[in-house]
Amino acid sequence: MSEWVLETQSISKSYGGVKAVDQVTLRVKKGSVTALIGPNGSGKSTLFNIISGVDKPDSGRILISEKDVTGYPPHKLFQMGVYRTFQNPRLFFGMSVLENTLLTVKSPGDNPLAALLASKWLKHELNIAEQAKEILEMFSLSEVYKNGASEISGGQIKLLQLAMVLMANPRLALLDEPIAGVSPHLVPIIFNALLRIREQGKTLFIIEHRLHELFEVADWVYVMGRGKLIASGKPSDIVSNDMVKEEYLGSSMV
């Protein structure tokens, strides 16, 4: 079995004649934390949209564990273990924190016929509810599990998204700016949560602008500029890369 969970091969995407993603080839190793950085408008979120099936590439291929999934819709990729979060959280805000967490798990009771027989799903639902409560406790959300998702803070919403990642048990999680807009005191808490997810053997591919914190947890970094990949390497390599400094970071990395 390949050590690479994700491979993109010469992915390109244009909008109105402007190439948002231009011949991007990269690989994400199983069990790693891989970072994708670059200035605003460099094509990072567009690439995530293509990988997660929100958009289709104009050319190129996407492989998940060596299987060609180019053009697969989001729900089919989710069934294959690809989980995506967005910079602007997409939760069911009329539902509780616990209910949102449970949504990521398929239940026998989802079948209309099985739903008529509690014996087919009750034990499973009780088990996953207990699992969800344990995960929410891990992310310091156990005290608000009954609260509506609209009633918790922005930082707690980010933590809830990460709890949902762990509950979904994905083979690949695409996280788009998991700490954007949160209070500074919550930043280390969220990054500690990312480490807990990695310790569970999950693979994380992360877009983030908070580089100092990101580089503390990242195993490998890809840098995009103007739709292209301009550098890749370990965080220490990226910090000292003159092309990256010129294109993205000015005179210093952090």
CORCOR-V688031 format. One record per helix or strand of 3 or more residues. SS is the DSSP state (~ for helix, > for strand). FROM is the first residue (numbers start at 1). TO is the last residue. If there is no record, write none. Layout:
ss=SS from=FROM to=TO
ss=SS from=FROM to=TO
This chain:
ss=> from=4 to=15
ss=> from=18 to=29
ss=> from=33 to=37
ss=~ from=44 to=51
ss=> from=59 to=64
ss=~ from=74 to=79
ss=> from=82 to=85
ss=~ from=97 to=102
ss=~ from=108 to=110
ss=~ from=114 to=116
ss=~ from=118 to=120
ss=~ from=122 to=138
ss=~ from=142 to=144
ss=~ from=149 to=151
ss=~ from=154 to=168
ss=> from=172 to=176
ss=~ from=184 to=199
ss=> from=204 to=207
ss=~ from=211 to=217
ss=> from=220 to=225
ss=> from=228 to=233
ss=~ from=235 to=239
ss=~ from=242 to=249
